[in-house]
Amino acid sequence: MLKQNITAALLSSLILALSNFALAQSTAVTNAKIYTGSTPAVLENATVVFENGKITAINPEKVVADTVIDGTDKIVTPGFIGSINALGLVEVGAVAATRDASSDKASITFDPSYAFNAESTLLPLARTGGITGNIIVPHGMTDDFTGIASYVSTSSNLTATEINPVAVVTYIEPQSKGSRALRIQNIEEKLTQQQEKLNAPKDAKKDQDKGKEETPKSDEKILTKLLNKKLPLLVVTHRPADILQALTLKDKFSLDLIIAGANGAPAVAKQLADADVPVIISPMDNLPKSFDELHAKLGNAATLSSHELTVGLTVAGDSSHNLHQLRFSAGNAVANGLSYEAAIAAVTSNVAKAFALTAKGVIETGKDADLVVWSGDPLEFSSNIEHLWIGGKEQSLETRQDKLRDRYLTESELPPAYTQ
């Protein structure tokens, strides 16, 4: 038994060592057209080198790398970043047991990333659309604050998935009962009460019986992060009047603010630009689905970009299952007036900037090696991914759909249910 344990331990160490060696290998993609997501926006016949999960060089004088990939006639982009969905928190939308993005008891402290499943079959599907990272958000309307949004990697590695809190979420939307006015009032009241606590003299904060400073409650800690700009407030809303209410909250409490949904944003684009507030929209929203969305148009992304707003793009509807289509949404935004470079930024660096992901969304020395090599224009349906790396580690592009296709096309004496 001891010999078996020693052998198992040595084998485990060997596998770990080989894994670390593979990650430590340097890789260069040469002669490619690179969309940097930064400045300059495009590099022709360029080279990018990465090692140990980080980009180490752009256009070095001499290419020295363990693996060299010829990128002639290829395009390299930063990994795309999805947002405002429940990727990894849902498997089958119609099956409640597979949904973890909401709860009737959820409040500002609700963090659905605790249930994030790196083995979800939707992650490989997202990777086929060039998605290397994503902003997951809680859903539900039971509390004034819905919970915590997080950045997650789309890697299917259970032990290496990156998860970071990036925002506090609230929805200002039509209420089936009551009024959205009460939600806005309650948010303002909670922020006011916490601000008063923070501004109170230290002696007033002490527990008179124990002579100690009171320990802040979990919700108070999160409210403090909002007030101290440690986390932004992500407001999901469409109506221009509600966007202006969110801007009032930002001004009153000096909050960092992000607006998502935002079909009404063009009507208040100047105010959003003056306040330097990022906007996350779906460029495919065209016709109003409610009285809140009367401004929905295919050209909204171009309109907002013309006001020099930081515009991020997302997929409307069931984004968790359709996130791989983000690049097609960006292509349609280009067809309706958004510049190509702005569209690439809107699915990479702009989303990273909005959520303070300083190492993501750009191809620059020192940034994370989240990279995609495309056979052609990434916003064209006919283009394919040839390589995709997350943190410098190449990812599989095989999906559950591929496996099912192969399973049922393979001839066997056994019924398909018995084949692997």
N, C-alpha and C positions, 0 to 999 in steps of 0.2 A: 504493500500500500504506500509506504514512504517513497519507494522508487517511482511509483506511478505519479505521486504528487510532485516529486521533483521534476519528472519528465514534463508534466503538464505546465509547471511553472516556467521551465525553460522554453517550452513551445510558446507560451503566452508572451514571454519577454522577447522572443525572436519575432513574433508577429508585430509587436509594438515597435520594435526597432526598425523592422522593414517599413512599417507605416510612416514612422518619423523620417526615415531615409527618403521615402517617396515624396513626402512633403518638402523636404529640404532641397530636392532637385530643382535647379534653376531652369526656367523655360523662357524662350524668346519667340515672339511672333514677328516676322520680318516682312518688309515690302507691302504692308497692308495700308488701307485707308482707315484712319483712326478717327472716330468721333469721340472727342475727349470729354464732352459734357462740361468743359471748362473753357479757358481761353489760351490759345486759339481753339476754335470749335472743331476744326478739321486739320488733320495732318496727312499729307499725301506721301505714299511710299515710305511709311514710317515703321519703326520698330519699338516694341514694348517688351521689357524684360521683367520677370518677377521671380521671387524666391522667398521661401519661408512665409508665404501668405501675403507678401507685400510687393508692390511694384518697386523695382530697384533702379530702373533706368528707362528713359524715353530717348530714342535715337542716339545710343552711345556710339562713339567713334569706332569701336570694335565690338562685335557681338561675341560674347563668351557665355555659353549656356549649355547645360547638359542635354536639353531638348530644344531643337530649333524647328519651328513650323513655318513653312513658306506661306505667307499671306497674300501672294500675288493675286490680284482681282478679288480679294476678300475684303470684308469690312469688319473692323473690331469696334465694339462699343463697351461702355461700362455695363455691368449687369443691370437689367431693368428692375425698378422697385415698384411693386404693387402697393395698393393702399385701400383702406376703408372697406374691409371685408373680414370674413371669418375663416380664412384658409388655415387648415390644420385644426380647426375647432368644430368642423362639421364634415361628415362623410356623405350622408344621404339626407337632403333637406327635409324630406317627408317623414323621416324616422327620428322621433324625439330623442331616442337613446344615443344618437350619434351627434347631437347638437349640444355644444358647451359654451356658446357665446353669450348666453343670457340666463337670467334667473329672476324669479319673482322677488327674491330677497336681496337682489343686487343693489349696491349703493356706490358711493364714490370710491370705496375701498375694493370693489370687485375687480379682480385681475384675472381675466380668462386665460392668460398665458400659462397658468398652472396646469391647464388641461391641453395645452398645445401638443399635438401628436406629430412627431417628425416622421412617423411611418405612414402618414396619411397618403392614400393613393392620389390625392390631388396635388401633392408637391411635385412629383415628377412631371405631371401634366403642365403645371405652371412653368417648370424649367424649359419645356419645349417652346415656350414663348419668350425665352430669354430672361425670365424672372429669377433673380438670385436673392432677393430680399423682399419683405412685405410688411406692411403695417396692419396688424390685426386689431379690430376694435370690438368692444362689447356692444351688445344690442339690448333693447328693452327701454320701456318708458315709465317704469315704476318709480324711479327716484329722479330727483332733479339733476344729479350727476350720475351718469351711467356706469362709470368705472374707468379703468386704465387701458390705454392703447399701448401696444408694444411692437417694436421691430423684431421680426423673426427671419432667420435664414431659411431658404427653401431647400437646404441640404437635408437629405434623409438620414443623416447620421444621428442616432439617438443621443450619443455622448458628446457631440460637438456642435449641436445646434445653438446658434447665438440668439439670445432673447434679452431685449433691453426695453424698459418702460420709456415711452417717448411723449405721452400726452395724457391729459385728463379729458374725458369725453362727456359731452352733453348733446342732447337732441332738442332743438327748438322746432317742433313740427306740429301739425294739427292734432288736437286731442280728441279721442273718441268721447271722452267725458271731461267736462271742465274746460279750462282755458289755458292756452300757452302763456298767457300773461302771468299766471300764478307761478309757473316754472321760472320765468325770468325774474320775478320778484324774489322767489326763494333763493335763487342763485346769488342775487345781489345781497340779500340779507345774510346768508352764510359767509360770504366773503367779507362783509362789513364786520360781522361778529368776530371773525378770526383776525382781521386786521386790528380791531380794537384790543384783542388779547395780546397781540404782538407788540402793540404800542403802549400797553399799560406799564406803569412803573414796576420794577422787579418785585418790590415788596407786595404789591397787589396780586402777584401771581403765586405767592407762597401759600401753602396750606397752613392755616393758623394753628391747627392742632398739632401738626408734626414738624412745623418749622422747615418744611422742604418745598422746593418748587414742584408744582403739580406736573405729573408726567402727561404730555399731550396725548390725546387719543389718536387712533389711526387716521380717522377722517380729518382731524385737525392737522396732522403732519402733512397730509396731501394738500389741504388748503394752503398751508404755509409754503409748500413748494410752488403752488400757483402764484402766490403773492410775491415770492422771492425770485420768480422767473427760473426756477429749477425745472419746471415742466410747463409747456404751453397748454392753453385751453383749446381743445378741438371742438368747434361747434358745427354740428351737422344741421344745416338748414338751407332753405331755398328762397324764401320770400325776402325781397329787398328790405322791408320794414324790420324784419327779424335780424337781418345782417347788421342794420344800423344799431339795433339794440345791443348786439354783441360788441360792436365798436364802442358803444357807450361804456360797457363793462370794462373793455380794454383800457379806455382812457381814464376811467374813475379809479381803477385798481392797478394801473401800469402793468397789465398782463401781456404776456406773449400770446398771440391769438392766431389760430388757423381756422379758415372756413372751408367746410367740405359740403358737397352737394351743389350748392351755389348756382342754381340755374338763374337766380335773379341777380347774380353778381354784376352783370354788365350795366344794370340800372344804377348801381352805386359804385362803379369802377373807380371813379375819382377819389371817393372817400376811402376805399380800400387801398388805393395806391398811396394816398397821403399818409395813411396809418401804417404802411409797409406790412400789410397782412397777406400771407400766402393763401392761395385758393386752390382747392383740389376739386376738379370737375370731371364729368363724363362728357367727352366731345360727341358722343352719339345721341345724347338727349336732344330731341328735335321738337316734338309736339308736347304741349302741356299735359301732364297727367293729373293735375289738380290746380286749384286756384293759386297755390303757392308757386307754381312753375310756369307762369304765363310768359316768361322771358326765355324759355328753352328754345335754343336755336343751334344748328350745326356749326355756326360761325362763332360761338361764344368763346372758344379757346383763343381764336385769333383776336377777337375784340379785347379780351382781358390782357393778352400779351402786348397789344398795341399801347396799353396804358402802363407798360413796364412793370406789371405785376409778376410775382413769382407764381407761375401756373404749373400745377401738377395734374397729370391725367390719371383717371381710374376707369374701371369698367362698371357700368351701371348694372343694376339687377343682381343676378346670381353671380357675383364676382368671384366667389370662392371656387366655383366650378368652371368659370370662363375666364380666369385671369390670364391664361395663355393668349387670349385675344387682345391683350392690351396694345400690342404693336399694331394691330389692324385699326384699333380706335385712334391711335396716334396718326396712322396713315390717312384716315378720314379727316382728321383735324387739319392735316397739310392740304388735303383736297379742298378744304373750306377756308383757306386763307392763312393758316399758321405756317411760319417758315419751317423748313426741314430741320435746321439746327435747333430751333426753339422746341420742336416736337421731341427730338432726342433728349434735350434737357428736361422736358416735362415728364419724362418717364425715368429719369436718372438723377441728375444733380439738383433739380428743383425740389423733388420730393425729399432728397437727402438734406437740403438746406432747410426746408420747412420744419423737419423734425430733428434738426441739429445732429445729423449723422455725419460727422465731420470726415470720416474715413471712407465714406461710401459715395457712389454716384459719379465719380470722375476718374479719368485716367491721368494720374499725376504721380510723380515719384513720392514714395512714402505712404500712399493710400492702399487700401485693401485690394488684393488681386481678385476682385469679382469682375470677370471679363467674359465676353462672348465673341466668338469668331463666327461670322455669318458668310454663307456662300454668295450672298448678294445683298441688295437693299433690305435691311431688316424690317422695313415697313411694308414690304411687298409680300403678298401671299405665297408667291413661288419660291421665296428664299428659305433656306434651311440653316439650322445651327450645325456647325461642324465641331466646335469645341465650346465647352462652358465650364468655367472654374469659379468656385466659391472659396474665398480665402486661400487661393492658389491651388486648391485641390480639384481635379477634374471630376465632373459629375456625370452620372448616367443619364441618358435621355430616353431610356426605355420606360414606357408607361404601362399601366394596367391594361389599357386598350391594346397595346402591342402584344402583351402576353396572352390576352384572350384571343386575338387574331391567330397567333401562332398555335395556340392550344387547339383551336377548332379546325385549323387547316392541316394539322399533322395527322396523318393516317395512323390508326392504332386498332388493335384487336379489342381493346377495352373501350367502354363508353367514355366520352370526353370528361365526365365528372371524375374519372379515376386517373386521368393523366395529369402530370405536374407541369 
